[in-house]
Every structure is written in structure tokens, then in C-alpha cells.
């Protein structure tokens, strides 16, 4: 059941033990949003598997106490935050759950007791509206977490809308801090393992050209998202990085600004490929992922082909 932001308090208030759960490798948008909801409405805060480096840094700055892999059966309701598809939660069991998210994938909607899903540029923007329309006073740390989440998910406002800027201005006024403080929370240097992974990804990359477009694919053992982003920063218009995780292959994809403006929708591509191979996929138009059971090389070839077919 879809509800409005003003109805969130009424619905979540029906449950005594509530867990606000962020996806694995939780980023600042997930952590900031889940923390703000937990602080405003009460309950516990958790994440699946781990936090990203920037998510971990933000949690430390705002004082978020995040339970890793909490036992979901201990809660009357799990509010899944900033999570578009089930694969982002791994094997975490869900019974009664709700959803607050800004992606447009529908995989988590069907079994949710209630959900708020809107095409905002970050989940933090939706959460700020929830707090405001439910009459909740936000602490400085809650506001800081939301603004850092927005900065992160919009690529430091490269993908912002007028509404995004209005929300950012409201957060700055409510928090009483300047933009530099929020931005500094994302200044976390990559560790050596991540840097090695990106270098290996570049050395193993296969480059295909379609007209003016360059599509890069690579296989790596970890940090697929960072590796794909590194390839785009090196000059690829679109990049896919694949890695094995047990019986599954995980592929992360990134697109540069020109490819995104040309109409490329990586979420649609990843979702379609995953469905064919019995997996799940989704995300943003310029940043998406999939998990499926297949050979990495075969999946990468399919990703490159469908991307080439989608570009003008």
C-alpha cells in the first residue's frame, strides 16, 4: 500500500519494535536517511553485511549506532530504507516490512505492508519531507546526515533538481552549519585495497567502441562499484565491473554524463539481464547493479551489447 509522507508516523506508530534497515555496503544516503527516521520515530538502526567507507565515516560523525546483520525476527516491523531490489539485502529474511526509497524499481513493493517511493534524487529528500510533515524536530546530526546523503547521491549536486537545491537550503538553515562541513564528511581517502582493485580493473578492461561511445568491461574480485566508476573517470562512457561472490556473479555499472543524457538507462538494462538469468537487478539510470548465476564473461558481453544497442 502506497502512503504519503504525512501518513508515515501513523503507520509506523502501530508497531512497538521497529528496525530501520539499510542495504549492504550502506552509503551515506542510506545511513543518513535511516538514522533520521530512527531518531525521529524511535526504534533500532541496522545494515546488511557492512557499510561503505563513506557510510562508515558518516555514521561516526553523526553518532549513528548501526547494528550489522540484525536478527529481523526480533522486530515487529522492518522499515527498509534506500533499497530498490531484494538483492541489496542478501539473504536477510523479511516478514512484515515497509519501504522508504527514491529508486523506481518495483521489486520490493509487492510484499511491503506500506511504502513511500518517489523519484527524488535521494532518499534523504523524502525523509526530510516525512519529518517535516509529521511535525518532527530534527537534531543537528539528523540534518547533517540527510544533507551528506543528498550530496553523495547527487554526485555533489551534479544530478540535482530545483527541488533538491531547495531541500538542501532548508537543511542548511535547520542544521546551522555550512556546506563545507557537510561536504568534508565525504572526504574519505580510498584504502589501498580499493586502489589496487581499481588499478587491476583498468589493466584487465576490455574496450568496445560504438560510434563516439566507449564501453568498458572488466572482471575483478571486489569493489566492483569503485572499479566501474574508475573506468568512467579514465574515459569510458559506460563501464561494467563483474566479480564472483559464492555462486553468484555481481556486476556494477556506471555511466558518464553524456551517456546518461543520451537516454541510457542502466537500471533497465541490468534488470532485464538479471531476469533472464534468474537474478535481480536495478538501481539508477547512471548507476546500477545485478546479481545472477552465470559466467562473468557472458554477462559482461550481454551488458556491453545491450548498452551499445541503447546508445544512439
ZADO-1210 file (C-alpha; in nm, 4 decimals, padded with zeros to 6 digits):
<atoms>
<atom x="00.0000" y="00.0000" z="00.0000" code="UNK" pos="1"/>
<atom x="00.1396" y="00.3350" z="-00.1023" code="UNK" pos="2"/>
<atom x="00.1115" y="00.6117" z="00.1551" code="UNK" pos="3"/>
<atom x="00.2035" y="00.9793" z="00.1670" code="UNK" pos="4"/>
<atom x="00.4856" y="01.1246" z="00.3738" code="UNK" pos="5"/>
<atom x="00.2400" y="01.2760" z="00.6213" code="UNK" pos="6"/>
<atom x="00.0938" y="00.9299" z="00.6914" code="UNK" pos="7"/>
<atom x="00.4249" y="00.7674" z="00.7867" code="UNK" pos="8"/>
<atom x="00.4038" y="00.8397" z="01.1591" code="UNK" pos="9"/>
<atom x="00.0539" y="00.6956" z="01.1875" code="UNK" pos="10"/>
<atom x="00.1509" y="00.3717" z="01.0162" code="UNK" pos="11"/>
<atom x="00.4862" y="00.3118" z="01.1829" code="UNK" pos="12"/>
<atom x="00.3349" y="00.4043" z="01.5204" code="UNK" pos="13"/>
<atom x="00.1264" y="00.0859" z="01.5160" code="UNK" pos="14"/>
<atom x="00.4394" y="-00.1201" z="01.5883" code="UNK" pos="15"/>
<atom x="00.6449" y="-00.1348" z="01.9088" code="UNK" pos="16"/>
<atom x="00.9723" y="-00.2871" z="01.7904" code="UNK" pos="17"/>
<atom x="01.0825" y="-00.1215" z="01.4675" code="UNK" pos="18"/>
<atom x="01.4085" y="-00.1671" z="01.2782" code="UNK" pos="19"/>
<atom x="01.5241" y="00.0798" z="01.0156" code="UNK" pos="20"/>
<atom x="01.7378" y="-00.1303" z="00.7810" code="UNK" pos="21"/>
<atom x="01.9887" y="-00.0058" z="00.5222" code="UNK" pos="22"/>
<atom x="02.1188" y="-00.2146" z="00.2332" code="UNK" pos="23"/>
<atom x="02.4587" y="-00.3829" z="00.2320" code="UNK" pos="24"/>
<atom x="02.7587" y="-00.1615" z="00.1701" code="UNK" pos="25"/>
<atom x="02.5330" y="00.1133" z="00.3002" code="UNK" pos="26"/>
<atom x="02.6148" y="00.4547" z="00.1571" code="UNK" pos="27"/>
<atom x="02.5611" y="00.7975" z="00.3163" code="UNK" pos="28"/>
<atom x="02.2104" y="00.8351" z="00.1729" code="UNK" pos="29"/>
<atom x="02.1031" y="00.5062" z="00.3313" code="UNK" pos="30"/>
<atom x="02.2739" y="00.5760" z="00.6649" code="UNK" pos="31"/>
<atom x="02.1657" y="00.9395" z="00.6915" code="UNK" pos="32"/>
<atom x="01.8063" y="00.8576" z="00.5973" code="UNK" pos="33"/>
<atom x="01.7700" y="00.5532" z="00.8231" code="UNK" pos="34"/>
<atom x="01.9337" y="00.7379" z="01.1144" code="UNK" pos="35"/>
<atom x="01.6973" y="01.0347" z="01.0817" code="UNK" pos="36"/>
<atom x="01.3902" y="00.8087" z="01.0777" code="UNK" pos="37"/>
<atom x="01.5154" y="00.6053" z="01.3728" code="UNK" pos="38"/>
<atom x="01.5892" y="00.9154" z="01.5769" code="UNK" pos="39"/>
<atom x="01.2555" y="01.0783" z="01.4938" code="UNK" pos="40"/>
<atom x="01.0218" y="00.7826" z="01.5379" code="UNK" pos="41"/>
<atom x="01.2172" y="00.5519" z="01.7688" code="UNK" pos="42"/>
<atom x="01.3479" y="00.2019" z="01.7103" code="UNK" pos="43"/>
<atom x="01.6766" y="00.0479" z="01.6050" code="UNK" pos="44"/>
<atom x="01.9139" y="00.1115" z="01.3158" code="UNK" pos="45"/>
<atom x="02.0757" y="-00.1676" z="01.1150" code="UNK" pos="46"/>
<atom x="02.2527" y="-00.2520" z="00.7920" code="UNK" pos="47"/>
<atom x="02.3145" y="-00.5676" z="00.5944" code="UNK" pos="48"/>
<atom x="02.6714" y="-00.7034" z="00.5850" code="UNK" pos="49"/>
<atom x="02.8671" y="-00.3784" z="00.6078" code="UNK" pos="50"/>
<atom x="02.8853" y="-00.0049" z="00.5474" code="UNK" pos="51"/>
<atom x="03.0684" y="00.1687" z="00.2672" code="UNK" pos="52"/>
<atom x="03.3735" y="00.3720" z="00.3668" code="UNK" pos="53"/>
<atom x="03.1809" y="00.6953" z="00.3369" code="UNK" pos="54"/>
<atom x="02.8800" y="00.5410" z="00.5113" code="UNK" pos="55"/>
<atom x="03.1025" y="00.4330" z="00.7993" code="UNK" pos="56"/>
<atom x="03.2598" y="00.7776" z="00.8198" code="UNK" pos="57"/>
<atom x="02.9187" y="00.9453" z="00.8304" code="UNK" pos="58"/>
<atom x="02.7936" y="00.7067" z="01.0987" code="UNK" pos="59"/>
<atom x="03.0883" y="00.8058" z="01.3155" code="UNK" pos="60"/>
<atom x="03.0359" y="01.1775" z="01.2610" code="UNK" pos="61"/>
<atom x="02.6640" y="01.1783" z="01.3463" code="UNK" pos="62"/>
<atom x="02.6873" y="00.9161" z="01.6219" code="UNK" pos="63"/>
<atom x="02.4765" y="00.6507" z="01.4496" code="UNK" pos="64"/>
<atom x="02.4889" y="00.3146" z="01.6257" code="UNK" pos="65"/>
<atom x="02.4413" y="00.0681" z="01.3407" code="UNK" pos="66"/>
<atom x="02.3673" y="-00.2992" z="01.4050" code="UNK" pos="67"/>
<atom x="02.5273" y="-00.5166" z="01.1374" code="UNK" pos="68"/>
<atom x="02.3079" y="-00.8059" z="01.0229" code="UNK" pos="69"/>
<atom x="02.0496" y="-00.7648" z="01.2994" code="UNK" pos="70"/>
<atom x="01.8048" y="-01.0505" z="01.3599" code="UNK" pos="71"/>
<atom x="01.4987" y="-00.9196" z="01.1805" code="UNK" pos="72"/>
<atom x="01.2614" y="-01.1640" z="01.3503" code="UNK" pos="73"/>
<atom x="01.3189" y="-00.9735" z="01.6753" code="UNK" pos="74"/>
<atom x="01.1213" y="-00.6787" z="01.5347" code="UNK" pos="75"/>
<atom x="00.7518" y="-00.6213" z="01.4700" code="UNK" pos="76"/>
<atom x="00.8300" y="-00.4172" z="01.1606" code="UNK" pos="77"/>
<atom x="01.1366" y="-00.3640" z="00.9430" code="UNK" pos="78"/>
<atom x="01.1457" y="-00.0347" z="00.7529" code="UNK" pos="79"/>
<atom x="01.3766" y="-00.0932" z="00.4571" code="UNK" pos="80"/>
<atom x="01.5466" y="00.2317" z="00.3582" code="UNK" pos="81"/>
<atom x="01.7013" y="00.3367" z="00.0247" code="UNK" pos="82"/>
<atom x="01.6763" y="-00.0144" z="-00.1177" code="UNK" pos="83"/>
<atom x="01.5416" y="-00.0761" z="-00.4653" code="UNK" pos="84"/>
<atom x="01.5720" y="-00.4533" z="-00.5127" code="UNK" pos="85"/>
<atom x="01.5873" y="-00.7582" z="-00.2883" code="UNK" pos="86"/>
<atom x="01.9454" y="-00.8451" z="-00.3864" code="UNK" pos="87"/>
<atom x="02.0680" y="-00.5456" z="-00.1861" code="UNK" pos="88"/>
<atom x="01.9573" y="-00.7243" z="00.1307" code="UNK" pos="89"/>
<atom x="02.1279" y="-01.0552" z="00.0567" code="UNK" pos="90"/>
<atom x="01.9668" y="-01.3429" z="00.2457" code="UNK" pos="91"/>
<atom x="01.8152" y="-01.1229" z="00.5168" code="UNK" pos="92"/>
<atom x="01.4696" y="-01.2643" z="00.5996" code="UNK" pos="93"/>
<atom x="01.1800" y="-01.0186" z="00.5909" code="UNK" pos="94"/>
<atom x="00.8328" y="-01.0839" z="00.7271" code="UNK" pos="95"/>
<atom x="00.6498" y="-00.7585" z="00.7958" code="UNK" pos="96"/>
<atom x="00.8289" y="-00.4735" z="00.6256" code="UNK" pos="97"/>
<atom x="00.7755" y="-00.1241" z="00.4886" code="UNK" pos="98"/>
<atom x="00.9838" y="00.0696" z="00.2372" code="UNK" pos="99"/>
<atom x="01.1115" y="00.4258" z="00.2025" code="UNK" pos="100"/>
<atom x="01.3061" y="00.4697" z="-00.1200" code="UNK" pos="101"/>
<atom x="01.3731" y="00.7005" z="-00.4146" code="UNK" pos="102"/>
<atom x="01.4510" y="00.4391" z="-00.6813" code="UNK" pos="103"/>
<atom x="01.1832" y="00.3368" z="-00.9292" code="UNK" pos="104"/>
<atom x="01.2290" y="-00.0397" z="-00.9202" code="UNK" pos="105"/>
<atom x="00.9165" y="-00.2279" z="-00.8140" code="UNK" pos="106"/>
<atom x="01.0732" y="-00.5464" z="-00.6765" code="UNK" pos="107"/>
<atom x="01.0329" y="-00.4516" z="-00.3101" code="UNK" pos="108"/>
<atom x="00.6854" y="-00.3013" z="-00.3370" code="UNK" pos="109"/>
<atom x="00.4604" y="-00.6034" z="-00.3807" code="UNK" pos="110"/>
<atom x="00.5107" y="-00.7581" z="-00.0364" code="UNK" pos="111"/>
<atom x="00.5526" y="-00.4338" z="00.1594" code="UNK" pos="112"/>
<atom x="00.2842" y="-00.3523" z="00.4172" code="UNK" pos="113"/>
<atom x="00.3195" y="00.0113" z="00.3132" code="UNK" pos="114"/>
<atom x="00.5697" y="00.2131" z="00.1165" code="UNK" pos="115"/>
<atom x="00.6786" y="00.5607" z="00.0145" code="UNK" pos="116"/>
<atom x="00.8603" y="00.5613" z="-00.3181" code="UNK" pos="117"/>
<atom x="00.9108" y="00.8792" z="-00.5173" code="UNK" pos="118"/>
<atom x="01.1519" y="00.9712" z="-00.7994" code="UNK" pos="119"/>
<atom x="01.3633" y="01.2078" z="-00.5897" code="UNK" pos="120"/>
<atom x="01.7374" y="01.2322" z="-00.6404" code="UNK" pos="121"/>
<atom x="01.7990" y="01.0877" z="-00.2924" code="UNK" pos="122"/>
<atom x="01.6051" y="00.9100" z="-00.0210" code="UNK" pos="123"/>
<atom x="01.7174" y="01.1862" z="00.2158" code="UNK" pos="124"/>
<atom x="01.4887" y="01.4324" z="00.0354" code="UNK" pos="125"/>
<atom x="01.1889" y="01.2071" z="00.1002" code="UNK" pos="126"/>
<atom x="01.2870" y="01.1563" z="00.4642" code="UNK" pos="127"/>
<atom x="01.3160" y="01.5317" z="00.5205" code="UNK" pos="128"/>
<atom x="00.9581" y="01.5695" z="00.3934" code="UNK" pos="129"/>
<atom x="00.8460" y="01.2872" z="00.6240" code="UNK" pos="130"/>
<atom x="00.9987" y="01.4601" z="00.9252" code="UNK" pos="131"/>
<atom x="00.8551" y="01.7983" z="00.8330" code="UNK" pos="132"/>
<atom x="00.5027" y="01.6743" z="00.7603" code="UNK" pos="133"/>
<atom x="00.4921" y="01.4694" z="01.0800" code="UNK" pos="134"/>
<atom x="00.5966" y="01.7642" z="01.2918" code="UNK" pos="135"/>
<atom x="00.9296" y="01.6110" z="01.3975" code="UNK" pos="136"/>
<atom x="01.2126" y="01.8307" z="01.5191" code="UNK" pos="137"/>
<atom x="01.5434" y="01.7260" z="01.3655" code="UNK" pos="138"/>
<atom x="01.8669" y="01.7422" z="01.5614" code="UNK" pos="139"/>
<atom x="02.1814" y="01.8864" z="01.4103" code="UNK" pos="140"/>
<atom x="02.3205" y="01.5367" z="01.3471" code="UNK" pos="141"/>
<atom x="01.9993" y="01.4201" z="01.1813" code="UNK" pos="142"/>
<atom x="02.0082" y="01.7167" z="00.9458" code="UNK" pos="143"/>
<atom x="02.3783" y="01.6724" z="00.8758" code="UNK" pos="144"/>
<atom x="02.3258" y="01.3055" z="00.7898" code="UNK" pos="145"/>
<atom x="02.0475" y="01.3906" z="00.5461" code="UNK" pos="146"/>
<atom x="02.2465" y="01.6627" z="00.3727" code="UNK" pos="147"/>
<atom x="02.5545" y="01.4405" z="00.3387" code="UNK" pos="148"/>
<atom x="02.3287" y="01.1709" z="00.1927" code="UNK" pos="149"/>
<atom x="02.1965" y="01.4167" z="-00.0634" code="UNK" pos="150"/>
<atom x="02.5438" y="01.5378" z="-00.1562" code="UNK" pos="151"/>
<atom x="02.6607" y="01.1804" z="-00.2035" code="UNK" pos="152"/>
<atom x="02.3684" y="01.0526" z="-00.4111" code="UNK" pos="153"/>
<atom x="02.3573" y="01.3562" z="-00.6390" code="UNK" pos="154"/>
<atom x="02.7314" y="01.3465" z="-00.7109" code="UNK" pos="155"/>
<atom x="02.7795" y="01.6735" z="-00.5209" code="UNK" pos="156"/>
<atom x="02.4665" y="01.8131" z="-00.6870" code="UNK" pos="157"/>
<atom x="02.5692" y="01.7289" z="-01.0437" code="UNK" pos="158"/>
<atom x="02.2379" y="01.5423" z="-01.0772" code="UNK" pos="159"/>
<atom x="02.0330" y="01.7816" z="-00.8657" code="UNK" pos="160"/>
<atom x="01.6909" y="01.9248" z="-00.9455" code="UNK" pos="161"/>
<atom x="01.5471" y="02.2580" z="-00.8287" code="UNK" pos="162"/>
<atom x="01.3667" y="02.0646" z="-00.5548" code="UNK" pos="163"/>
<atom x="01.6978" y="01.9146" z="-00.4436" code="UNK" pos="164"/>
<atom x="01.8531" y="02.2575" z="-00.4024" code="UNK" pos="165"/>
<atom x="01.5503" y="02.3834" z="-00.2098" code="UNK" pos="166"/>
<atom x="01.5735" y="02.0901" z="00.0299" code="UNK" pos="167"/>
<atom x="01.9479" y="02.1440" z="00.0717" code="UNK" pos="168"/>
<atom x="01.8872" y="02.5079" z="00.1618" code="UNK" pos="169"/>
<atom x="01.6264" y="02.4059" z="00.4204" code="UNK" pos="170"/>
<atom x="01.8680" y="02.1546" z="00.5735" code="UNK" pos="171"/>
<atom x="02.1492" y="02.4090" z="00.5943" code="UNK" pos="172"/>
<atom x="01.9197" y="02.6543" z="00.7706" code="UNK" pos="173"/>
<atom x="01.7819" y="02.3887" z="01.0056" code="UNK" pos="174"/>
<atom x="02.1229" y="02.2473" z="01.0931" code="UNK" pos="175"/>
<atom x="02.3053" y="02.5731" z="01.1432" code="UNK" pos="176"/>
<atom x="02.6227" y="02.4554" z="00.9710" code="UNK" pos="177"/>
<atom x="02.7806" y="02.5427" z="00.6377" code="UNK" pos="178"/>
<atom x="02.8052" y="02.3358" z="00.3236" code="UNK" pos="179"/>
<atom x="03.1786" y="02.2794" z="00.3676" code="UNK" pos="180"/>
<atom x="03.1216" y="02.0827" z="00.6877" code="UNK" pos="181"/>
<atom x="02.8763" y="01.8503" z="00.5157" code="UNK" pos="182"/>
<atom x="03.0993" y="01.8045" z="00.2136" code="UNK" pos="183"/>
<atom x="03.4016" y="01.7222" z="00.4298" code="UNK" pos="184"/>
<atom x="03.2198" y="01.4158" z="00.5630" code="UNK" pos="185"/>
<atom x="03.2656" y="01.2588" z="00.2185" code="UNK" pos="186"/>
<atom x="03.6389" y="01.3308" z="00.2017" code="UNK" pos="187"/>
<atom x="03.7418" y="00.9767" z="00.2913" code="UNK" pos="188"/>
<atom x="04.0517" y="00.8530" z="00.1064" code="UNK" pos="189"/>
<atom x="04.0241" y="00.5129" z="-00.0586" code="UNK" pos="190"/>
<atom x="04.2138" y="00.2407" z="00.1222" code="UNK" pos="191"/>
<atom x="04.4939" y="00.0563" z="-00.0522" code="UNK" pos="192"/>
<atom x="04.2784" y="-00.2493" z="-00.1310" code="UNK" pos="193"/>
<atom x="04.0300" y="-00.0330" z="-00.3184" code="UNK" pos="194"/>
<atom x="04.3055" y="00.1458" z="-00.5071" code="UNK" pos="195"/>
<atom x="04.4635" y="-00.1872" z="-00.6084" code="UNK" pos="196"/>
<atom x="04.1248" y="-00.3171" z="-00.7237" code="UNK" pos="197"/>
<atom x="04.0701" y="-00.0097" z="-00.9424" code="UNK" pos="198"/>
<atom x="04.4140" y="-00.0430" z="-01.0980" code="UNK" pos="199"/>
<atom x="04.3598" y="-00.4126" z="-01.1697" code="UNK" pos="200"/>
<atom x="04.0204" y="-00.3343" z="-01.3193" code="UNK" pos="201"/>
<atom x="04.1801" y="-00.0869" z="-01.5579" code="UNK" pos="202"/>
<atom x="04.4578" y="-00.3278" z="-01.6569" code="UNK" pos="203"/>
<atom x="04.2059" y="-00.6034" z="-01.7356" code="UNK" pos="204"/>
<atom x="03.9498" y="-00.3833" z="-01.9089" code="UNK" pos="205"/>
<atom x="03.8077" y="-00.4705" z="-02.2476" code="UNK" pos="206"/>
<atom x="03.7088" y="-00.1659" z="-02.4522" code="UNK" pos="207"/>
<atom x="03.4411" y="-00.1631" z="-02.7202" code="UNK" pos="208"/>
<atom x="03.3528" y="00.1322" z="-02.9385" code="UNK" pos="209"/>
<atom x="03.0184" y="00.2201" z="-03.0882" code="UNK" pos="210"/>
<atom x="03.0451" y="00.5410" z="-03.2858" code="UNK" pos="211"/>
<atom x="03.1586" y="00.8055" z="-03.0361" code="UNK" pos="212"/>
<atom x="03.0832" y="00.5845" z="-02.7347" code="UNK" pos="213"/>
<atom x="03.3374" y="00.3805" z="-02.5366" code="UNK" pos="214"/>
<atom x="03.2073" y="00.0849" z="-02.3337" code="UNK" pos="215"/>
<atom x="03.4443" y="-00.0811" z="-02.0859" code="UNK" pos="216"/>
<atom x="03.4038" y="-00.4195" z="-01.9173" code="UNK" pos="217"/>
<atom x="03.6275" y="-00.5834" z="-01.6600" code="UNK" pos="218"/>
<atom x="03.6438" y="-00.8692" z="-01.4092" code="UNK" pos="219"/>
<atom x="03.7568" y="-00.8049" z="-01.0533" code="UNK" pos="220"/>
<atom x="03.7302" y="-00.9795" z="-00.7159" code="UNK" pos="221"/>
<atom x="03.5911" y="-00.6898" z="-00.5113" code="UNK" pos="222"/>
<atom x="03.4998" y="-00.3194" z="-00.5154" code="UNK" pos="223"/>
<atom x="03.3010" y="-00.3573" z="-00.8364" code="UNK" pos="224"/>
<atom x="03.1280" y="-00.0213" z="-00.7966" code="UNK" pos="225"/>
<atom x="03.4522" y="00.1651" z="-00.7377" code="UNK" pos="226"/>
<atom x="03.6151" y="-00.0152" z="-01.0297" code="UNK" pos="227"/>
<atom x="03.3342" y="00.0778" z="-01.2682" code="UNK" pos="228"/>
<atom x="03.3499" y="00.4390" z="-01.1551" code="UNK" pos="229"/>
<atom x="03.7272" y="00.4438" z="-01.2003" code="UNK" pos="230"/>
<atom x="03.6884" y="00.3286" z="-01.5619" code="UNK" pos="231"/>
<atom x="03.4400" y="00.6090" z="-01.6310" code="UNK" pos="232"/>
<atom x="03.6771" y="00.8597" z="-01.4734" code="UNK" pos="233"/>
<atom x="03.9530" y="00.7268" z="-01.7014" code="UNK" pos="234"/>
<atom x="03.7447" y="00.7989" z="-02.0105" code="UNK" pos="235"/>
<atom x="03.4844" y="00.5266" z="-02.0639" code="UNK" pos="236"/>
<atom x="03.1312" y="00.6449" z="-02.1337" code="UNK" pos="237"/>
<atom x="02.9877" y="00.3325" z="-01.9729" code="UNK" pos="238"/>
<atom x="03.1642" y="00.0725" z="-01.7568" code="UNK" pos="239"/>
<atom x="03.0740" y="-00.2677" z="-01.6137" code="UNK" pos="240"/>
<atom x="03.2763" y="-00.4492" z="-01.3466" code="UNK" pos="241"/>
<atom x="03.1969" y="-00.8107" z="-01.2562" code="UNK" pos="242"/>
<atom x="03.3002" y="-01.0186" z="-00.9572" code="UNK" pos="243"/>
<atom x="03.2178" y="-01.3622" z="-00.8211" code="UNK" pos="244"/>
<atom x="03.0555" y="-01.3874" z="-00.4789" code="UNK" pos="245"/>
<atom x="02.9964" y="-01.7510" z="-00.3957" code="UNK" pos="246"/>
<atom x="02.7604" y="-01.8940" z="-00.6550" code="UNK" pos="247"/>
<atom x="02.6576" y="-01.5513" z="-00.7753" code="UNK" pos="248"/>
<atom x="02.8114" y="-01.3002" z="-01.0105" code="UNK" pos="249"/>
<atom x="02.7701" y="-00.9365" z="-00.9144" code="UNK" pos="250"/>
<atom x="02.8056" y="-00.6654" z="-01.1783" code="UNK" pos="251"/>
<atom x="02.8164" y="-00.2945" z="-01.1021" code="UNK" pos="252"/>
<atom x="02.7729" y="-00.0402" z="-01.3788" code="UNK" pos="253"/>
<atom x="02.8317" y="00.3313" z="-01.4170" code="UNK" pos="254"/>
<atom x="02.7602" y="00.5785" z="-01.6970" code="UNK" pos="255"/>
<atom x="02.9147" y="00.9142" z="-01.7694" code="UNK" pos="256"/>
<atom x="02.7093" y="01.2304" z="-01.8039" code="UNK" pos="257"/>
<atom x="02.6878" y="01.2259" z="-02.1843" code="UNK" pos="258"/>
<atom x="02.5653" y="00.8665" z="-02.1975" code="UNK" pos="259"/>
<atom x="02.3028" y="00.9373" z="-01.9330" code="UNK" pos="260"/>
<atom x="02.1873" y="01.2467" z="-02.1211" code="UNK" pos="261"/>
<atom x="02.1627" y="01.0386" z="-02.4381" code="UNK" pos="262"/>
<atom x="01.8917" y="00.8318" z="-02.2690" code="UNK" pos="263"/>
<atom x="02.0871" y="00.5313" z="-02.1435" code="UNK" pos="264"/>
<atom x="01.9063" y="00.3575" z="-01.8561" code="UNK" pos="265"/>
<atom x="02.1428" y="00.1190" z="-01.6787" code="UNK" pos="266"/>
<atom x="01.8765" y="00.0170" z="-01.4258" code="UNK" pos="267"/>
<atom x="01.6567" y="-00.1114" z="-01.7063" code="UNK" pos="268"/>
<atom x="01.9466" y="-00.2923" z="-01.8731" code="UNK" pos="269"/>
<atom x="02.0631" y="-00.4590" z="-01.5525" code="UNK" pos="270"/>
<atom x="01.7112" y="-00.5532" z="-01.4516" code="UNK" pos="271"/>
<atom x="01.6413" y="-00.7151" z="-01.7881" code="UNK" pos="272"/>
<atom x="01.9641" y="-00.9151" z="-01.7978" code="UNK" pos="273"/>
<atom x="01.9202" y="-01.0335" z="-01.4396" code="UNK" pos="274"/>
<atom x="01.5665" y="-01.1562" z="-01.5041" code="UNK" pos="275"/>
<atom x="01.6848" y="-01.3699" z="-01.7955" code="UNK" pos="276"/>
<atom x="01.9450" y="-01.5347" z="-01.5710" code="UNK" pos="277"/>
<atom x="01.7292" y="-01.5874" z="-01.2632" code="UNK" pos="278"/>
<atom x="01.8685" y="-01.2954" z="-01.0661" code="UNK" pos="279"/>
<atom x="01.7815" y="-00.9400" z="-00.9724" code="UNK" pos="280"/>
<atom x="01.8986" y="-00.6050" z="-01.0935" code="UNK" pos="281"/>
<atom x="01.8189" y="-00.2372" z="-01.0726" code="UNK" pos="282"/>
<atom x="01.9335" y="00.0977" z="-00.9413" code="UNK" pos="283"/>
<atom x="01.9690" y="00.4374" z="-01.1083" code="UNK" pos="284"/>
<atom x="01.9856" y="00.5268" z="-01.4755" code="UNK" pos="285"/>
<atom x="02.3561" y="00.6097" z="-01.4435" code="UNK" pos="286"/>
<atom x="02.4495" y="00.3616" z="-01.1681" code="UNK" pos="287"/>
<atom x="02.3009" y="00.0158" z="-01.1362" code="UNK" pos="288"/>
<atom x="02.3877" y="-00.3419" z="-01.0429" code="UNK" pos="289"/>
<atom x="02.2771" y="-00.7002" z="-01.0866" code="UNK" pos="290"/>
<atom x="02.3313" y="-01.0416" z="-00.9338" code="UNK" pos="291"/>
<atom x="02.2787" y="-01.3601" z="-01.1307" code="UNK" pos="292"/>
<atom x="02.4050" y="-01.7148" z="-01.1794" code="UNK" pos="293"/>
<atom x="02.6088" y="-01.7173" z="-01.4992" code="UNK" pos="294"/>
<atom x="02.9651" y="-01.6818" z="-01.6200" code="UNK" pos="295"/>
<atom x="03.1023" y="-01.3305" z="-01.5669" code="UNK" pos="296"/>
<atom x="03.2321" y="-01.3002" z="-01.9236" code="UNK" pos="297"/>
<atom x="02.8953" y="-01.3944" z="-02.0729" code="UNK" pos="298"/>
<atom x="02.7100" y="-01.1450" z="-01.8575" code="UNK" pos="299"/>
<atom x="02.9587" y="-00.8692" z="-01.9360" code="UNK" pos="300"/>
<atom x="02.9270" y="-00.9331" z="-02.3078" code="UNK" pos="301"/>
<atom x="02.5489" y="-00.9089" z="-02.2785" code="UNK" pos="302"/>
<atom x="02.5765" y="-00.5868" z="-02.0785" code="UNK" pos="303"/>
<atom x="02.8004" y="-00.4330" z="-02.3433" code="UNK" pos="304"/>
<atom x="02.5761" y="-00.5437" z="-02.6284" code="UNK" pos="305"/>
<atom x="02.2562" y="-00.4091" z="-02.4751" code="UNK" pos="306"/>
<atom x="02.4299" y="-00.0842" z="-02.3891" code="UNK" pos="307"/>
<atom x="02.5563" y="-00.0437" z="-02.7451" code="UNK" pos="308"/>
<atom x="02.2040" y="-00.1114" z="-02.8755" code="UNK" pos="309"/>
<atom x="02.0631" y="00.1515" z="-02.6393" code="UNK" pos="310"/>
<atom x="02.3024" y="00.4324" z="-02.7297" code="UNK" pos="311"/>
<atom x="02.2250" y="00.6499" z="-03.0337" code="UNK" pos="312"/>
</atoms>
